[in-house]
Amino acid sequence: MSTSVGPATPAALRRGEPGFRPVAIGLFFAGFTTFALLYATQPLLPALVDAYGITPGAASLSVSVSTAAVAVGIIPASALSERWGRRPVMIGSLVTAVVLGLAAAVAPAFELLLVLRGLEGLALAGLPAVGMAYLADEIDGRHLGGAMGLYVAGNSVGGFGGRIVVSALADLTGSWRWALGGIALVSAACLVAFTLVLPASRRFRPAPIGVGVLLGEVAAHLRDPVMRRLFAVGLLVMGVFVCAYNYVTFLLLGPPFRLPPLVVGFVFVLYAVGTATSTRAGRLADRVGARPVLLGAAGVAAIGALAMLTSWVGVVVAGLVLLTVGFFAAHPIASAWVGRRAEHGRAVASGLYLAAFYVGSSVGGTLGGVAYGLAGWPATVGFIAVLLALTVTVVWPLRSR
């Protein structure tokens, strides 16, 4: 399909070559914008509970509807990129998402906010899978782990940077609406940088596909037992990550900690750990194999989750650091493995991985809220532990090479 290579197709880029850096930096901006917009309401969940008189689980729907919409839209967006090209689809997706982000900031009712957040997630569906496919097209497979790690590092910077901006604006202005509008404007600036830096595809060849062919590609990837396990890894680790960050704010705002909202907002700076972790884990997997690094990542995250059961705020934060390290180690490795294994239909394969990834975000965030409502934070940690145990079970039979 899209990656058919003829005699005139340029060679894939390797680390150190002139074209490698603009590709990596451009996708870094894309990752930043995606996470900054997609999870913009996460630090605002307590404010939404107060503003609308709803439960924490209901407030978390402002995150879950966006990630669910991403899961729904990823495969169609991947198919569009096969026809129109990777770069145009990514730019169009970001422009639409920024406009919808500004509209969400002035939504008069919670129901309309959910609708706009869902549409925003649908627009952002054009980024994750297409960005991964772009990297798989342009970057030599032996250097793909490091490049994918930098892309995921953009996600982490967008994650903590976006949430800090949102938390600070909400605290300074006393309005969650100003906070949402502010992060949409920051994302618009990143969109401009992305457009200026990212080069046009060198190795992509348009290959429009019909519905039948698309479904055939989906079925072919789902028949691959290794692909199925990698998709499950994405679902499970994202469920862990979103569940932890959705409800740790309620833990730190309440007894016995009772931290100020602005201080709690800065807990998202822990995403910065992911910036270093993702690139180094990707390179480590390139050297020693993906399976041992994935298993180690799940173990580190499990230790972190258990540490968050203590009543000492320093230990809780340290546990959250370990859980964050585990997530940002696992995600780029699994996503790069999908890109390497897909000998055809890379955009579709990436789309399936990320559809599972964002289903995990929606399901993990929602079910974590159910657990929190039933038995508080210990039940949420128990739910996280179950997801990590399932991750180890899924990864164990795989072979890195």
N, C-alpha and C positions, 0 to 999 in steps of 0.2 A: 504493500500500500504506500503510505507516505514516505517510507524510508528506502524505496527502491533506488539503487545506486547504479548509475550508468558510468561509462568510461570517463565522462567529463566532470563527474561529481568531485568536488574538492575533498581532500583527506580530512578525517575527523581531527578536531583540535586536541592538543596535548597541553598539560600544564607547562607554563613557561613560554609558549608560543604567543605571538602578538595578539591574536584574536581571542585567546582564552579569557583574559581578564575582563574585557567589556561584556562578554556573555555572562560571566559569573556575577559581575557587579549589577548588570541590568536585572537579572533574575533575583538578586538580593533585594532590590527596590520592590519588585513584584511581590516577593514574600512578605516584606514589611507591610505593604498596603493591604494585602489580603487579610493578615491576622489583625491588623489595627482596626479595620472596619468590621470584620466578622465577629469579633469578640468585644466590641466597643461597649456593650451594655453589661458585661460581666462584673466590673467593679461597681456598677450602679444598681445591682440587684436589691440591696437594702433600701436604697432611695426609692426604687419602684414599688417595693412592698409598702413603704410609708405613703407614697403619693397616691396609690390606687387602692390601698387596703386589701392587698392580695397576699397569698402565702408565698414563702420562698420558692416552692416548687412551681407555682404559677409564674412568678417573676422570671424564673430560669427559662421559661418558654421563649423569652426575647432572644436568648442565645440559641435554644434548640431549634426554633423554626428556621433560623438562618442556616445552621449547619445541615438540617434536613433538606433544605432547598438546594444547597450545594450538592448533596448526594444525588438528588433527583436530576440536576442539570448537568452533571459532569459528563455523562456519556454523550448527550446531544451536543454539548460544547466541543467535545473531542471530535465528533463527526464533522462539525462545522470547520474545525481547524484543518481537517484533511482536505477540504475544498478550498477554503479561503486563505489558509496559511496560519501559522502559529502566532506570529507577531500581530497581525490585524485583529484576531479574535481576542488576544490578551488586552490590547489597548481598548477595544470597544467595551470589553467587560469592565475594565477599571473605570472608564468614563461613566458608564451607567451606574455602577455601584456608588461612586462619589455623589452623583446627583440624588440617588435614593437615600444615601446617608444624611444629606442635608435636609431632605423632606422628612425623614424620621424624627429629626430634632424638633420639628414644629407640629408633630402629630397630636391632635387634641384629645384622643382617647387611646386607652391601652390596646383595644382591639385593632385600631388603625395602625398603631405602632407595630403590632405583630405582623400585619399584612405587609407593611413597608420593609420590615426586617426580613420577611420571607422573600420578597422580591429582590432585596439587596443580596441575599444569599444566592438566589438564582443567577443574578448577574455575575457574582464572584466565582461561579462554577467554571467560567471560562479561563480562570487563572491556574488552579493547581495542576490539573492533569495536562493541560496544554504546555505549561511551563516545564513539567517533568519530561514530556515528549520532546520539547525543543532541546533540552539538555541532552537527552538520549540521542537525538539526531546529530547534534553538533559536536559533542565531546567524545573523545576516544574512550572506549569502555574501561580501559585500565586506569583512567583518571576520573571516571564518572562519580565515584564515591565522594571524592573531595569536592567536586563541583556541586553535587547534590547537597553535600553538607553545608556549603555556603548559602545555597538557596534556602535550606531549612533554617540556617542562622538568621536569614532575613525574617523568617517567620517569628523566630524568638525575639528579635529586636522589635519587630512590629507588635509582638505580644506584650512585652513589658513596657516599651515606649508608649504605645497607644494607651495602655491602661493607666500609666502614670499621668499622661496628659489629661485623660478623662477624669481621673481622681482629683488631680490638682485643680482643674477647671471647675469641677463640681463643688469642691471645697471653697474655692475663692469666690465663686459667683453665687453659691447656694442653689444652683439650678442644674439638674441633669440635662436639660435641653441645651444649655450653652456648652456643656461638656460634649454631647454628641455632635453638635455643629462644629466645634473646634477640631475634633479628630477628623471630621470629614474634610476640613480645609487643609489640615496637615497631609492627609492622604492625597489631596489634589496636587500638592507640591511634589510628593513622591511620584505621582503619575507623570508629571512633566519630566522629572529626572529619568524615569524608566524609559519614556519615549525617546529621549535624547541619547541615552547610553546604549540601549540594546540594539545590536546590529540585526539587519535582515537575515533571514535563514540562508545558509549557504548550501546545505545538503538536502533541504526539503524539496520534494517534488509533489505538486498537487495530484491528488487521486480521489476525486469525489466518490463516495460510496452510497449505495442505496440501503434501504432499511433491511432488506434480506441479507446483504453482505455484512452490514453492521451487526445484526443479530448472530450471524455465523461467527464473526470475530469474538463476540462476547461468549458464545458457547464454547469456542475453541479454548479460550483462556480459562473458562470455568472448568473444563474437563481436565486441565493440568493440575494434578494434586499439589504440586509445589506452589503454584499460583494461588490456589485456594487457601493454603496455609499462610502465605504472605498477606493475602487480603484480610485473613482473620487476625493476624498480628496488628495490622493497622487499626482495625476496629477496636481491639481490646486495649491497646496502649493509649489510644486517643480517649476512650471511655474513662480510663484511669485519670488521665491528665485533666480533662474538663471537670470531672466529678470533684477532684481535689480542689481546684481553683474556684469552682462555683461556690463551694460551701465553707471553705476556710475563712472567708470574710465574715460569715455569720459567727464562726467559732471565735475569731479574734475580737470582734465587736462586743460579744457577750461575756458573761462571767466565765472563768475568773479573770480574764485578761482585760476586758473593757478598754481596748486601745482606741485612740481617736481615729475618726474615719480617714484623715489624710495619711496617718501613719500606716493604717491597714492598706490603703491604696498603694503604698510603696512596697508592699510585699510582692507586687508583680515585677519589681526589679530583679527578682530571682530568675526571671526569664533570661537575663543576661548570661547566666550560667550556660544556657543552651547555645548561645552564640559560639562559645569555645568548644563545648561538648560535641555539637553536631559535626563540625569540620574534622575534629580529631578522631571521633568515632568512625567517621566515614573512611578516613585514611587508614586507621587501624584495621578495619574490616577488609580494605584492599590488600593489606599485607598478610593477615592471619586467617581471614575467612569471616563470613558474616555470622554464622551460627554461634560460635563462642561469645562474640560480642553481644549478640541479641540476648543470650541467656544471662550474661553478666549484667546487662542493662535491666532486665526484669528483676534480678536479685537485688540490685542497688535500690530500685524503686520500692521493692517490698520492705526493705529495711527502713527506708524513709517513711513509708506509710505507718509502720508500727511505731516509729519514734513520735509521730504526731498524736499519739494517744496520751502523752504525758501532760502535766499541768504547768510545765515550765516553758515560757514563751520562746526562749532561746533554743530549746530542744525541738519544739514544734517547727520553728523556722528552719533549723538544720535538717529536719526530716523532709520538709518541703523542698529544700535544695536537692537532697538525694533523689527524691521522686522526679524532680525536674531533670536532673542529669540522666536518669534512666529513660525518660521519655525522649529527650533530644538525642540520645544515643541510638535508640531503637528505630525511630521513624526514618531518618535518612538511609539507614542500612537496608531496611525492608523496601523502601521505595526505589533505591538504586538497584537492588536485587531484581525487582520487577522489571525495571528498564533493561537490565542485562539479559534476563531470561526471555523476554518477548522478542522473538525473531521476526515477527510481523505484527501489524496493528499496535504499535507502541502506545499511541494516544489512547486507544481503547483499553489496553492493559493498565496504563496509568490511571485512566478514568475509573476502572473497576476498583483498583486499589484505593483511590481517594473517595469513591462512593462509600466503600466499607469504612474508611477512616472517618468520614463525617457522619455516617450512621452511628458509629461508636460515640462521637461527640454528642449527638442528640439523645441516644439511648442512655449513655453513661450519665449525662447531665440530668436527665429526667428521673431515671431510676435512683440515682444518688440522692435526689431531692425527696423521693418517696422514703428511702431509708432514713434520711435526716428527719423527716416529719414523724416517722414511727418511733425512732429510738435515739435521735440525736447524732452527734458526731461519731461515737463509737460504731454505730451501725453503718455509717458512711465509710469508715475505714475498713470495716469488715467486707463491705461490697467491693472496695478497691482491692483488697487482698484476694478475693475470689477471682477478679478479672486478671490479676497478675499470675495466679496459679494456672489459669487457663492459657495464658500466654506461654508459659514454660511448657505446658503439655503440647501446644501446637508447634512450637519451635523444635522440640527435642528430636523428632524423627528426621529433620532436614539435614542436608549435607551441604557445607559451604561451597565446595568446589564442583 
